[in-house]
């Protein structure tokens, strides 16, 4: 009964997802790129499936329990790429289901990995759909559903906790969870509109501005050109991208509070946001200095331009590139992949373990060092002046343990399948952290097209695990989850 109630809600989510295909359908009609029928058929199939599922199970309604939220989110994120892949399968006949599903999963999980080449030769509406899925996945389609469907108001907190990133998931911005989700989306789209207009004013075409705004705000990195941002070769466009990537890496709840309280001090007082900005600035300046010292660029200004764009892009798990940074001295690209593992803030559209978890782990380590010297000392872990509950710390420690295990397992599976060490290890990092490009075969000048079907499915599942922060998916594989 409980599972049937969950699948009834899945049907509504799928029906809503179908309506989002109106955006690429509109582009196909305006651009006359021959894809109107493709998107009309894809939308009809998706909507019909969702409607039939919702109507056939509509009598199974009850308040969502915690386990229902995890099941709903996981099933939704498994189904959405299948329907998101429909336009790719119908519009690109040579594309296999494995590659189409991978591409759609990459977009919806805001990973930005791709198996496609010749992107500039694809129909505009196909590229729009790829990038628009990043925008949808950025804040999470489940949060969108909670925001606009009052039917999900009962039990919506379970969905919100299952979908949102970071350890501090129980903090409410408003009394009602649906109002919170609605507020986050309003802020998200307000910044997205500003990003779209900024790209247009910087010199992009209207369609390019829309597509790259989607990927920038979702920190997804899918682009309309094989060369990514190198195709524009514009310092101004890169500067706009850097600014909005940095914004998207901050907890969107802070922007909501800034808007609600009419005070920017909310943002500046946040411990995680301050450290995020300091780390980003220090990393950019450090890599720029390193590139200049090693003679990679002839001037510090040029080194700063490329360091700023590519460091911010990888650190925020976006995945754009303005140059082939794999050709830089090896320290720089490896350091950038290290940053993508933890720099973005909880509540942002970025991936990775999130900066707040790293802060809590460091504080826990400091606490244990103090206890070694003073065994009887009571040294609580604090964040922003408040004591962190033990339950949060247990969750962080469990997450980090599972994160390490999953990273090792994915790497070993890719090595077992025949990939070299650099490609396998960086593909695991890039997929689990939802970054996109790694090094080696999957570096900024390559993509995931050369992987076997097995390797592609391993990376696809890794992207899903990373987007839903591991525990939300893996809890479904525990016997306790299915016991009444």
Secondary structure, 3 states (H helix, E strand, C coil): CHHHHHHHHHHHHHHHHHHCHHHHHHHHHHHCCCCHHHHHHHHHHHHHHHHHHHHHCCCCCCCCCHHHHHHHHHHHHHHHHHHHCHHHHHHCCCCCHHHHHHHHHHHHCCCCCCCCCCHHHCCHHHHHHHHHHHHHHHHCHHHHHHHHCHHHCCCHHHHHHHHCCCCCCCCCCCCCHHHHHHHHHHHHHHHHHHHHHHHHHHCCCHHHHHHHHHHHHCCCCCCCCCCHHHHCCCHHHHHHHHHHHHHHCCCHHHHHHHHHHCCCHHHHCCHHHHHHHHHHHHHHHHHHHHHHHCCCCCCHHHHHHHHHHHHHHHHCCCCCCCCCHHHCCHHHHHHHHHHHCCCCCCCCCCCCCCHHHHHHHHHHHHHHHHHHHCCCCCCCCEECCEECCHHHHHHHHHHHHHHHHHHHHHHHHHHHCCCCHHHHHHHHHHHHCCCCCCCHHHCCCCCCCCCCHHHHHHHHHHHHHHHCCCHHHHHHHCHHHHCC
